[in-house]
Amino acid sequence: MVLTTAQATNGYMSHAYSPSAKGMASAGESALPQDSLSIVGNSVGLVRLGQRVDMGLAWFSPHRDYLGLTPNAATGAYAPIGSGSGNGTGTGTGTGKVESRNNDFIVPSLGYSRPLDAKSAFGIALF
């Protein structure tokens, strides 16, 4: 039996959406709300915020690539690039090393909160 380490991420979901929450490793959205974007992790925190508008921009830069398979002309089977059975070039068919051409994204966020009374509030977050 062979054991390997598990590797996981949130994928394209961010750990947090406001600068203050990112600085607290997302604890700011759930345990200690500091801005109206905390509605993403815990909407109850809006009662503690008062009326406010928060906006932000984040730079998201995922560098993605994959190693495709190339057909072996003699057997018709597929083999990984570099195994001697392909030409090692990336093509539009997904064979060879394929790299993303889009690596930089600006991600906007916007939040608004407004207290209704001592125990309730209204809020909206776009993220």
VEXTIDO-514114 format. One record per residue (C-alpha): x, y, z. Coordinates in steps of 0.2 Angstrom, whole numbers, padded with zeros to 4 digits, always signed. Example, Ala and Ser with C-alpha at 12.3 -4.5 7.8 and 13.67 -1.06 7.14 Angstrom:
+0062-0022+0039
+0068-0005+0036
//
This chain:
+0000+0000+0000
+0006+0017-0005
+0000+0033+0004
+0001+0050-0004
-0003+0067+0003
-0019+0075-0002
-0019+0092-0010
-0034+0103-0011
-0039+0121-0014
-0054+0131-0015
-0052+0131-0033
-0059+0147-0040
-0068+0152-0024
-0058+0164-0014
-0055+0161+0005
-0061+0179+0008
-0067+0194-0002
-0062+0210+0007
-0045+0215+0012
-0048+0215+0030
-0055+0197+0029
-0041+0191+0018
-0029+0198+0031
-0037+0187+0044
-0037+0172+0033
-0056+0173+0031
-0059+0173+0050
-0065+0191+0048
-0080+0185+0038
-0086+0173+0050
-0080+0177+0068
-0076+0196+0067
-0085+0205+0054
-0077+0222+0049
-0085+0227+0033
-0101+0224+0023
-0093+0210+0012
-0094+0199+0028
-0111+0194+0022
-0102+0181+0011
-0097+0171+0026
-0109+0176+0039
-0124+0187+0036
-0128+0189+0055
-0113+0200+0057
-0121+0214+0047
-0131+0219+0063
-0114+0224+0071
-0108+0235+0056
-0120+0250+0054
-0123+0258+0037
-0108+0256+0025
-0103+0253+0008
-0087+0243+0004
-0079+0241-0013
-0063+0231-0018
-0053+0224-0032
-0042+0209-0032
-0030+0202-0044
-0032+0183-0048
-0018+0175-0057
-0020+0156-0059
-0006+0149-0070
-0014+0133-0078
-0007+0120-0089
-0009+0102-0092
+0001+0088-0101
-0010+0080-0114
-0009+0063-0122
-0002+0059-0139
-0007+0044-0150
+0006+0031-0154
+0005+0029-0173
+0010+0011-0172
-0002+0005-0159
-0016+0018-0159
-0014+0019-0140
-0011+0035-0130
+0005+0039-0121
+0011+0054-0110
+0022+0067-0119
+0040+0063-0117
+0038+0044-0118
+0045+0043-0135
+0028+0040-0144
+0023+0058-0149
+0031+0074-0155
+0029+0084-0139
+0020+0099-0146
+0004+0106-0140
-0010+0107-0152
-0028+0113-0153
-0033+0095-0150
-0027+0094-0132
-0012+0084-0135
+0005+0090-0129
+0008+0103-0116
-0006+0115-0116
-0005+0132-0107
-0019+0144-0103
-0017+0161-0112
-0027+0170-0099
-0018+0171-0083
-0023+0188-0076
-0040+0193-0070
-0047+0208-0060
-0061+0203-0048
-0072+0216-0041
-0082+0216-0025
-0095+0227-0018
-0105+0226-0002
-0119+0237+0006
-0126+0235+0024
-0140+0245+0033
-0147+0242+0050
-0166+0240+0051
-0167+0240+0070
-0156+0234+0085
-0158+0215+0080
-0159+0215+0061
-0150+0223+0046
-0151+0223+0027
-0136+0219+0016
-0131+0214-0001
-0114+0208-0008
-0108+0206-0025
-0092+0196-0027
//
